[in-house]
Amino acid sequence: MDDCTYADLRLQVNRRNAFSSTWIKVINSITRPFISTRTRLKVGHKIKDVQEKLNQISSDRQTLHLRESIHDKFTSRWCETISLSSCNKVYGRDMEKKKIIDILVNNTSGACADKKLSVLPIVGIGGLGKTTLAQTVFNDEKIAKHFETKIWVCVSDEFDIQLVMKAILEEKAEARSEELQKKVREKLSGKRYLIVLDDVWNENLEAWEQLRSILDCGSNGAFVLTTTRKRNVATIMQTIQHIQMSLLSDKDCWLLFEERAFMCGTPKTPNFVDIGKEIAKKCKGVPLVAKTFGGQLGFKSDINEWSKIRDNEIWETQNEESDLLPILRLSYYELPYHLRRCFVFCAIFPKDAKIEKERLIQLWMAHGLISTVKNQEVEDIGNTIWKELCWISFFQDEESDRDGIYETCKMHDLMHDLAQSVMKDECYRLDANSSNDGLKREIHHVTAMFDEFVKISAHSLKKIGGLQTLMFNDSKKVIEHISFCVLIKELPTLRVLEMRYSAQYQDFHYLGCLKHLRYLDISGNNEINTLPDSICDLLNLQTLKLNECSSLKSLPRNTKDLISLRHLYLKGCSRLKYMPRGMGQLKHLKTLSRFVIGMKERDCQLDELKELDICGSLTIKNLGRVSDATITRGVSMAKKTSIKKLELLWRSNDEVDDNESKSTRDEKIGEALEVSTMLKTLMMNGYKGANLPKLVSPIIPSAGVFPNLSNMMISDCPKLGRLPPHLKALKYVSVDGECSDELLYSLSNLSALTHLVLGRMEKRSVLFGAGYIPSSSSSTLADNNNNNEAQLGGVRSTFQSLQSLEIKWCEKLRRLFDEGMKEISKISGCQNKHFINSLTELKIWGCPELMISVEEFVGNLNIINNNSLQRLSILGCPKLVSSEDADDFMALLRSLRARLGPEKFNVDILLGEE
């Protein structure tokens, strides 16, 4: 069937490109998609074989009296309004949490005083909530105040000291062990730190002693908190008697079950409650089981379905941890078929891996695991499946970035074991410790180390027959490219190929023969300048990832032939010069992370985007090149309401900077662009106009209310004027490079603004001037405004909601406030006594001329009076304190250091003091 689909796609491409073909080729391609008689016969035989197999299956089904299970209710009752974070309450662990915190903070364990590094293990069976308990401790306010540094490391099955050190350093690049040890000691030396080693299985005393010797460089009170299922592991590591986690009480198990079981509309009648309590009791105090069944039964409003779960004989087998798997398998088989196959596919990921939602949905799509629904995009259906699996705890630990675009989750170890138990004959991991003998005919999905894969013979690959997924999980540069090219020809059934960081141009020559390929990720290959034209023969390709291919200069000329393409990732392709003409013909395209406007008219122009429904994040580069002809054809972005993050780069690196000639031109382009106000994030760089690009609300055109725009980053836009005050949702603003006074003034009018970052204002000597003071007071301060420095004025309000202020790399900045601003709190009738009311974080870095007075700290910034400040960092400001203020200012800083603690206070002029 896939062969037929491919032939049909080829026919569509040929018809579309008919204008550039000869008349005979057009007729042949339209009337005879299978030109070769041999091909027609081959396809005919395949169709006949498939039909015979289906008939046999249908016959067997009738003979065995099998019927299809109906699970429509599960999906149809999915509640989109449920917040997954609304069920994060931890039940029954208050005493254990208090005990652990008491040990960590007060060291009440009786540990030997001569041991600098203390180790406290948490021990319990799988699914009991060890990681959850450790997380609640890790995030507790007492812990944050007590420890200078906190680090979380997920260890899992493989106890690799090098990986642990890299996790501590938050580094991914390869490095020698000696270098990593040195860096770890530099980071931890002399500090009272807390490191959580989660999910440890290592029983090798020598390996632990080696890691311990590296970590044993902190001050007294430094702690390692570890979680493990095995008491032997705890015995090896502990310096303090381990915490043995108890099973939840029946009452707490019921509360956990109840929280999820009745949230999606199941009636909370006495019958349901009674059966629910019986099921919760059968969970035997294991939170994972209670959460899983509670979330699942929340979609079942038939009392008989609850009874069927309660009365299943599988409960009677549960005596110890190993018996949890059959019980979880019961939950698995209660899932609808489409959820089951999407879940077990996740067996291809390593344990404890962070699974990116967008990537996973695209992998599901590549394997045809998501059923199509009329009038619904397949990605939206995949998103619903993701949410359902999270809700019933088959996925957990969901996280998202500030824009809500990048979301991840994890699988509990037991859930991963469950998926692998189902997929054990289809998934295979090829590394230095495995054998090629495991590559059997049933294998469909392989994750491999590149060096090991190229050792496989072509004969071994032919044995597999139906390999659909090949993912390389290392980032080493590879030498044996010839071997890879030969091997790739033996994998005609591949649907997914990931080979990040490890490929070169010659590796892609045979990719065109992978006609079933749906997903191709060759990100991070920075030696690639262009891609071979043969890639355009991948007519089934849905996802193409080229992120961080920093040397890539152009895409293939016939990229428009990738007729099935839905997602094209070009993040970090900074040298890309233009887009090939015809991009607008990719009607299914949903993701286009980067669009570069070329210098030539024959290149793809911005108007080609107008028919595409781009979603997520989009960067448009070289906007200043948009021609009048392109504007006439239309470049409005107003209808692109699915774009949540838009970056507008107006200048290219090789462009001559001429502010005067660019200003009017940029404003004309900005007016035509009509940016949708459904954005969450807007970024602008190199804009020379004074007026903000036109913002258009597609829903309420005349309302002037922009409900979603919460982040704005402005860089090198020196003439940009004030922002409109009706940006009611704008919480985060960054201004980098020189900016107008009007822009700075307008920021104080943004009522929701909580985070402000100002940087690289190399000419400005004063940031905030007397113009921020109410007009009734302005005459009082007029005499103070006769200096020649850059002054601010014209705004009647102050930053009432601002919580975080960062000021960086302003070389000539001498004062935060103009002289008149020092008197703001003394003026009678001044409505706002403080310039900023409730600052929680202040960072000032790299301002060598800056001087701040005690009056500014206490008055304008209101640092002392409301005790709201939680973090202070002032670095690279050697002139910060004047001689006349020195004693008072230093006393003020010392009091802040005492209150905030060393982890949240970093002022380098106090570094000489203990």
Secondary structure, 3 states (H helix, E strand, C coil): CHHHHHHHHHHHHHHHCHHHCCHHHHHHHHHCCCCCHHHHHHHHHHHHHHHHHHHHHHHHHHHCCCCCCCCHHHHHCCCCCCCHHHHCCCCCCHHHHHHHHHHHHHCCCCCCCCCCCEEEEEECCCCCCHHHHHHHHHCCHHHHHHCCEEEEEEEECCCCHHHHHHHHHCCCCCCCHHHHHHHHHHHHCCCCEEEEEEEECCCCHHHHHHHHHHHCCCCCCCEEEEEECCHHHHHHHCCCCCEECCCCCHHHHHHHHHHHHCCCCCCCCHHHHHHHHHHHHHCCCCHHHHHHHHHHHCCCCCHHHHHHHHCCHHHHHCCCHHHHHHHHHHHHHCCCHHHHHHHHHHHHCCCCCCEEHHHHHHHHHHCCCCCCCCCCCHHHHHHHHHHHHHHCCCCEEEEECCCCCCEEEECCHHHHHHHHHHHCCCEEEECCCCCHHHCCCCCCEEEECHHHHCCCCHHHHHHHCCCCEEEECCCCCCCCHHHHHHHHCCCCCCCEEECCCCCCHHHHCCHHHCCCCCEEECCCCCCCCCCCHHHHHCCCCCEEECCCCCCCCCCCCCHHHCCCCCEEECCCCCCCCCCCCCHHHCCCCCEECEEECCCCCCCCCHHHHHHCCCCEEEEEECHHHCCHHHHHHCCCCCCCCCEEEEEEECCCCCCCCCHHHHHHHHHHHHHHHCEECCCCEEEEECCCCCCCCCEECCCCCCCCCCCCCCEEEEECCCCCCCCCCCCCCCCEEEEECCCCHHHHHHHCCCCCCCEEEEECCCCCCEEECHHHCCHHHHHHHHHHCCCCCCCCCCCCCCECCCCEEEEECCCCCCEEECHHHHHHHHCCCCCCCCCECCCCEEEEECCCCCCCCHHHHHHHCCCCCCCCCCEEEEECCCCCCCCCCHHHHHHHHHHHHHHHCCCCEEEHHHCCCC
